[in-house]
Every structure is written in C-alpha cells, then in structure tokens.
Amino acid sequence: MARIHVRLLFIIGVAFLQAPLFAAGLVKQSIDTTDAMATLDNFDRGFYTPQVLHLKPSGGKPIEKPYAKLLHLRAEISEFSSHAWLGIDSASGDTIRGKDQDLTEDALNVLQQTFDNIRKDNGHAIVRICYDPWYNGRSNVTPDHEWVLKHVKQLAPVLSKNTDIIVALEMGMHGAYGEMHSDTNITYDRIAEATNLMLRNTPPELKILTRTGNYSAKVLGFDNWGVDFNIDGEKFKEIAKAKGDTMYRVGMFNDGYLGTQYDYGTWGADCATSICREEGVAWLEKYGINTPYGGEALTTADNYQVINTPEFLAYEGFRTHTSYLNIQWNNKLIESWKKTPFTQKDFDYDPARVDSLSGFKYINDHLGYRFVLRESWLSDTVGSDGILRAKLRIQNVGFGNLTREVMASLEIHIGYLKPRDGANAIDLFSYNVPLPDSIDFRNVHSRKIEIKGADTVMTFDGNNEIVIERKIDGYEGSMSAYLKICGDVHCSERIHFANKVKIPDEGVYIGSFVVDNSVKSSAIPRALPGAAQKKNAPFVQRERNSVIIRDGEKRYRANGVKQ
C-alpha cells in the first residue's frame, strides 16, 4: 500500500540511564530479544579491503570502483618526495625519483574524486597517506620535514571535507607503508609536529591514529612515557585535563596486532622506557571509547606467546574497542580462524546453538558495535493526552562502540485508522519521526573490563535505556513501531540490529499500541506493580564470590557465559 510521510507535532524526552526506570503505564512487548547471530552489513566497522591510489602531479587516475564498502584507502604521494625511488629509466639506466614540490591541484582533485566515488558507492574509508611508491615497503622515502608539514596543510582541507565517509586517518606520512618505521627522517618530535598540525587543521570529527602508543603519547605531550603514561597517574591526569577532547581524538592503529605479546614492537618490553601492553590497553579502553582501533593481525613469531586467537580477542578486543581488521593480511591467520571453532560461550554466541561457529565468524560479527534490543515497554493505549511513552533497553555486544554521530527516529506503521473527523477509514500508511539530538548511540557502550591487581572483573554495560515521551497529533487506531538508526538523512546507511528482522529496512521492531482518544489518560495505570518490575528488570547479584547477571529467567556469569 502507499506510504505517506506525515509531519506531526511531538514531544520527546530522552535519557540514557544506567539503572532500570519504568515510565508510567508501560506494557512489556512480546519481541524476540535474542541475537540472531547473523553477520551484519553495518558501516564504519568490520574487515576492510585495501586499495592503493597513486597520486601524480598531473593528477593520475582516481579509484572509480572501490573494492569494498569498508576500504583501506592507501593514497601515496611518492612523486612529491625527492627521496622516493620510483624506478629506472629504460633508456639511460638512471634512477627515477620523485621531486620535492607542493601537492598540485590536479592531485588533490583526484583524491577528492576518489572520495566522491566511495560516497557514491555508500562506502567508508580508513585513510592512510604516505610516500612509499605503491606501498611496496621501501625504506627512506620520506622527504625533508619541511615538505611533510607543507603536504599535511595541503591535505587537511580535502580530508576535512570528507569526514562523513572517513572512518579514521591513519597518520602515515612517514616510513615504509606509512607505518612510521624504516626511515632515517623519522623522529618522535617530527611525527608529533606533523600529527598536531593535522589535528589543528581538521575538524574534531576526524579521528587521527599513529602507529604505536609511544608515538601517540608524544603527540599528546608525554616525554617520559615509560613513567608518565599511566592513566591513574598525576602527570597523565594533568595532561589529559589540558588536552580536553583531543585526548579522545588521538588513537592508534596496529599492523603488528597479536603477532607476539608485544605486537611485533607495538608495545614495549621495557616498561620503564616505553609503553607496555597493559598501560597501552588501559589507555585505549578509556580514551579510545569512541575512536576506531584496528589494523592487521599477524601469525605468531617463533618462540613468542600465542595470543592471536578468537578467544583472546573475546577478552582484549572489548578493552581496546577493536573495530576493524584487514581481510587480506595475514591471510594464513585469517584462514586458520575460519577453520577453527570458537570454543567459549559469549552471551548468545554459544557454539551449542550452531553446528560450527568459527572463530572468524565470531570476530567478524563482533568488530565494532553490535546492537541487540533486549527489552521494550510501550504504552498499551495512548489516551486523550495523545502521548506515547516507551522505554527501550539496548545492549551493545560488539567489541567497540559507534565512533561517529548518527540519527535516530521512530517509524510508526498504522493499521486500521479512524480519523478524528468521523470520515471513512483509510489505508495503512507509515510515517517517520526524528528523535532529538539528545539520543546519542555513541553512548550505548559495550562490555567493560576492570583490572584490579591480579583480579579481572568483567561486567556487561548492557542496561542502556532510552525513555521516550511523544505527543501524537493525528489518527486513532492500532499501530506498530520500529526504531531506526541512520548515518545520513536519507537513511542510505542504516544500522542493522542483531535481532531477527520483522520488516526489512524498517529498523528494529519495538512493539505495538493503540491510540484511542475516548480513553481518559487518567484511567491508564500509571505504574507497573513492584513485583513486575523486579521480575523483568535485569540486575546484578553476588552468589558467594561470583558475580551473576540476572535477566528475567536468564542467568549469566560476569564474563557473559550463559548459565
């Protein structure tokens, strides 16, 4: 039937709460609250595919067709560095190198055209820019520092224009692969100066990542990071207060992820002179809560501790908020994940539910955010005051959180309608009502893990509640409601919930209600019985020395394992 979009007057009050709150006169809806364990095509997270863009003084050729919806855009500007070795002249045998020069308008236009094509394809990109020709791993390609700074300032306007599709900027610019190694022009001071210049010349929406915790620490103003880079220390708190929001904007990418207990030198072995794994992970856990983190997972080097398992990620991935990985590298490790069963239970992800739950599927489904509607309460009847009330409880079971602002709305489907003026009933239609900016799904946080000495306390911050009050000025009748979360006004980038879909593309079903203006609002029960609240509210209890999460008839251990 035809769909008509109607503009309605409404009043909405929304709050994210940590403890259960029951609005007046709500009825618990009969909905499927389990994770269907489907792999979701949500943007801004997941396994990425790399693709190289070679920029030339004459412009070059833009990427016309991105390889994937989540692209690792490896733009290289080797022809703008006199240190970059481009090839050998076939006639003279002379070495061909780039030239120290400003980025041309043609080159920047090709970069912009590539972003436009990614946008047209409804894609997103993790961006890295460096001087390594075709990303072949050549050393000593970075130009003199003054040219790096010039190029940063010239790139910043293009990057700023495309923050809607840029997941993060991996601050390459230096070294082989743009990974800040294998180059004599690299110093901590130079990387910090270039990164801070990019921070100052781009908007706060652009998250900027360096290659190691040491580099990020230097960018943020730490010098003695082996001593001072401790989130509970006084020096750290002093710098964090001075930096403000920048502390949450600077992150890290990890192309040695899980290869050793040091991630191939990403974390230090000498904690007195560099940032070791626990200090770095604690930093990412707190300050990277809405900042992308990921990179390339590797096979284990000889004689090192094996940590590149799905089970280890099912612990540390929640702390680092891991949101993206390379699908192509390391291909041997990726294939091993596909062949290896996931052995532990993690809430609905129970190997007993499926014939074969692979480690790859578990990781693939949990990179970034993963929303599950766990509970929905709606007004059974909207009476004479015309106000619809709702309370939703949503869990984020993914490793990470949303890293960008999105829009939320209610999609109301109306069944048999009786117009107020007494006219004949009309056909089914639906309308969309935007929810206010006070709803911020970046605050629907995932699992929280606390390290207290030798004890690890793992809790699940899943009681994210949204309370809605909305005045409906329109028709009477039976209605059903859906929650939609979108990345743009056209909802071309809709976030899929992990619940089973009732009507495709309409968001997650939250329940049904009736509008009847003949019912006085004062006659509608204003509160749920206390017993009903206790029965249906999720809560945490201690049994001897164990923490148990109770959710109705379900019981979970603190690590998410269902009892």
Secondary structure, DSSP 8 states (H G I E B T S, - for coil): ---------------EESS----TTEEE-----S--------TT-EEEEEEEEE-BTTB----SS-SSSEEEEEEE-GGG-TT-EEEE-TTT--EEE-------HHHHHHHHHHHHHHHHTT-EEEEEEESSGGG---SS----HHHHHHHHHHHHHHHHHTTTTEEEEE---SSGGGSS-S-TT--HHHHHHHHHHHHHTS-TTS-EEESSHHHHHHHHT-SSHHHH--TTSHHHHHHHHHHGGGGGTEEEEEEEETSSTTTTTTS-S-TTTS--HHHHHHHHHHH-TTS--EEEE----TTS----SHHHHHHHHHHHT--EEESSTTHHHHHHHHHSB--S-BTTB-GGGSS--BHHHHHHHHSS--EEEEEEEEESEE-TT-EEEEEEEEEE-SSS---S--EEEEEEEEEEEE-TT-------EEEEEE--TT--GGGS---EEEEETTEEEEE----EEEEEEEE--S-EEEEEEEEEEESSTT-SSB---SS--SSTTS-EEEEEEEE-TTS-GGGS--S--HHHHHHHS-EEEEETTEEEEEETTEEEETTS-B-
